[in-house]
Amino acid sequence: MKKVLIFSFQLATLIVIYQMGSLLVRFFHLQVPGNVIGILILLILLWTRVIKVEQIDLAATWLLKHLSFFFIPIAVGLMTLGPMFLNKGILILIVLIISAFIGLISAGKATQSIIMKKEKVKVNYHDHSV
């Protein structure tokens, strides 16, 4: 029962952050989806340690585990856009490839940066402990 309450609170926290992002988009008439602004808000809250990973870990892990389920409505919606894909399919494919490439490079650079920092800390720790 306690785990259900913790999960519910964490999920509610993530929903509130998402809603804040959507509200900001509507209020400022931004050309960015509300969920993107919500993710940025969450990132800032995590960086500033207003929210700790442990405070959203259970719900976030569950959502990530079931992420593919959330793409079903999008896939069904895309089926209605067949004519657009016939006319603009190559352009869409190019944009998708470029954005995937940018995402991969960004993720790789971020991972390398984190690994380098951890190795630097480890080396400094060993130097000072000798």
Secondary structure, 3 states (H helix, E strand, C coil): CHHHHHHHHHHHHHHHHHHHHHHHHHHHCCCCCHHHHHHHHHHHHHHCCCCCHHHCHHHHHHHHHCHHHHHHHHHHHHHCCHHHHHHHHHHHHHHHHHHHHHHHHHHHHHHHHHHHHHHHHHHHHHHHHC
